Amino acid sequence: MSGENETSRRHVYGRTKGKALRSRQANLMETLFPRVSISLEEKQIDPRPLFGGVKEVWLEIGFGGGEHLAHQAETHPEIGIMGCEPFLNGVAKLVSEIDARSLSNVRILNDDARFLLERLAPASLARVFILYPDPWPKKRHNKRRFVNPETLGFLARALKPGGELRFASDIPDYIAWTLAHVSRFNRENGETFVWTAECAADWRTPYKGWPGTRYEAKAIREGRTPCYLSFLRI
């Protein structure tokens, strides 16, 4: 399937480019980005060979400015971490972090994560992060939300048994939406994702080793309460 057909089949919502890149960022996008970019030429992608000898592979969907992904990569050099982000300026920020921190365990797709998810080899991921995704708050735009039956199907196939899906948001409606869609997916496909929370503190407490993000800081400043959901693939 060609990239042109995919683009017409599945629109990437939201902006893909902002203000002009700084000179250092533009230079790194020319020199470093091609070496860490993920190609979609193969119909099925086994991510481990992209990194060499890594223990396992994680994926962050919509990494924004890349601060969380860069932190995870620096903290876990034994893990290969892929990131998907259609916004060019966010990609440029992460590429700058890769250079500044000398990270060798990061690979990037500057496009919609669904294009990668549908190609990933089964059970090839150990952890997936969806952190503060665009909530598309207007009801007519809810269909644009990343969590939906299609993407849950991709995630169910790509995550290995025992793998973890982490979803964080400060929007109560999107949190309820995610829980409802996971529950429905389980009813229709058999028990697949188990929500690990046993008490309220489990979804109110950040993940272990959580560095925080700019979106989380903004939410807290504006009086919104973040929620941290964890699901195990069984």
Beta strands, then each sheet from edge to edge (+ up, - down):
strand 1: 56-61
strand 2: 79-84
strand 3: 106-109
strand 4: 125-131
strand 5: 159-169
strand 6: 193-195
strand 7: 227-233
sheet 1: 3+ 2+ 1+ 4+ 5+ 7- 6+
end
